[in-house]
């Protein structure tokens, strides 16, 4: 688990990268990007930056290409603003959380729909036998009760 220093550095890198993408990177391929998370290794040498992009698959591909081409500029600014001895290398990853959340929501909707169909069928249903077949009635005699 990352310590408080890595957590502070991660938050600061997240702010710097978001600001850079908003103000300094002027690549036309860059879409509407949101930086969702930054994870640093224990030695703070590598930073994994997770992002989401609004749009279709083409927008994601174009944004990935724009981020790869702007990595050097962003890393230079991160090093300048962090003021640490070694600037971490930056690697960008498309965050799959929104797609996973959408899939989970679809599965939950299907489950609700299925539950509603089962409840609808069960509304007028009756037991095939007695309501509690394991309950011993007094008029039933067991074979060894003599």
C-alpha positions in Angstrom: 0.0 0.0 0.0 1.3 3.5 -0.9 2.2 5.7 1.9 1.1 9.3 2.6 4.0 10.7 0.5 3.0 8.6 -2.6 -0.7 9.6 -2.1 0.3 13.3 -2.0 2.5 12.9 -5.1 -0.3 11.0 -6.9 -2.8 13.7 -6.2 -0.4 16.5 -7.3 0.4 14.6 -10.5 -3.3 14.2 -11.2 -3.8 18.0 -10.8 -0.8 18.9 -12.9 -1.7 16.5 -15.8 -5.4 17.6 -15.8 -4.2 21.3 -16.0 -1.8 20.5 -18.7 -4.4 18.7 -20.8 -6.8 21.6 -20.3 -4.5 24.5 -21.0 -1.2 23.5 -22.7 -1.8 20.5 -24.9 -3.3 21.7 -28.1 -3.5 18.5 -30.0 -6.7 18.4 -32.1 -6.9 14.6 -31.6 -7.4 15.2 -27.8 -11.0 14.6 -26.8 -12.9 15.5 -23.7 -10.5 13.8 -21.2 -11.0 13.3 -17.4 -8.1 12.1 -15.3 -9.6 9.6 -12.9 -6.6 8.2 -11.0 -2.9 8.2 -10.7 -1.0 5.4 -9.1 2.7 5.6 -8.2 5.0 2.7 -7.6 6.6 2.4 -4.2 9.8 4.0 -5.3 7.9 6.8 -7.2 9.7 6.0 -10.4 6.6 5.1 -12.5 3.2 6.8 -12.6 0.2 5.0 -14.1 -2.4 7.6 -15.1 -5.9 6.5 -15.7 -8.3 8.5 -17.8 -11.8 8.4 -19.4 -12.8 9.9 -22.7 -16.3 11.0 -23.8 -17.2 9.7 -27.2 -16.9 6.6 -29.4 -14.1 4.2 -30.1 -12.5 6.6 -32.6 -12.4 9.4 -30.0 -10.7 7.0 -27.5 -8.1 6.0 -30.1 -7.4 9.6 -31.1 -7.1 10.7 -27.5 -4.7 7.8 -26.7 -2.5 8.8 -29.6 -2.5 12.5 -28.5 -1.6 11.5 -24.9 1.3 9.3 -26.1 2.7 12.2 -28.3 2.3 14.7 -25.4 3.9 12.5 -22.7 7.3 14.2 -22.9 5.8 17.7 -22.5 3.6 16.5 -19.6 6.4 14.7 -17.8 8.7 17.8 -18.1 6.0 20.0 -16.5 5.3 17.3 -13.8 9.0 17.3 -12.9 9.2 21.1 -12.8 6.2 21.5 -10.6 6.9 18.5 -8.2 10.4 19.5 -7.4 11.5 16.0 -6.8 14.9 14.5 -7.6 13.6 11.9 -10.1 10.6 12.7 -12.2 8.4 9.6 -12.6 7.9 8.1 -16.0 4.3 8.5 -17.1 2.1 5.9 -18.7 -1.5 6.5 -19.7 -4.3 3.8 -19.4 -7.9 4.0 -20.5 -10.0 3.6 -17.4 -12.5 0.8 -17.8 -14.7 1.7 -14.8 -17.5 3.5 -16.8 -17.9 0.6 -19.2 -17.9 -1.9 -16.4 -20.4 0.1 -14.5 -22.6 0.3 -17.6 -22.4 -3.5 -17.9 -23.3 -4.0 -14.3 -26.3 -1.7 -14.6 -27.5 -3.6 -17.6 -27.2 -6.9 -15.7 -29.1 -5.5 -12.8 -31.9 -4.3 -15.0 -32.2 -7.8 -16.6 -32.3 -9.3 -13.1 -35.0 -6.9 -12.0 -37.0 -7.7 -15.1 -36.6 -11.4 -14.5 -37.6 -11.0 -10.8 -40.7 -9.1 -11.9 -41.7 -11.8 -14.3 -41.3 -14.5 -11.6 -43.3 -12.5 -9.1 -46.0 -12.0 -11.8 -46.2 -15.7 -12.4 -46.2 -16.5 -8.7 -49.0 -14.1 -7.9 -51.9 -16.5 -8.4 -50.0 -19.7 -7.9 -50.9 -22.3 -5.2 -48.9 -25.1 -3.7 -49.0 -28.4 -5.6 -49.6 -30.3 -2.4 -50.1 -29.2 1.2 -48.7 -25.9 2.3 -46.3 -27.5 4.7 -45.7 -31.2 3.7 -43.3 -31.8 6.6 -45.7 -30.9 9.3 -47.0 -34.0 11.1 -50.8 -34.0 11.4 -52.5 -35.6 14.4 -54.6 -37.9 12.2 -51.5 -39.4 10.5 -50.2 -42.4 12.2 -46.6 -43.5 11.9 -46.1 -47.3 11.2 -44.2 -47.9 14.5 -46.6 -46.1 16.9 -48.3 -49.3 18.3 
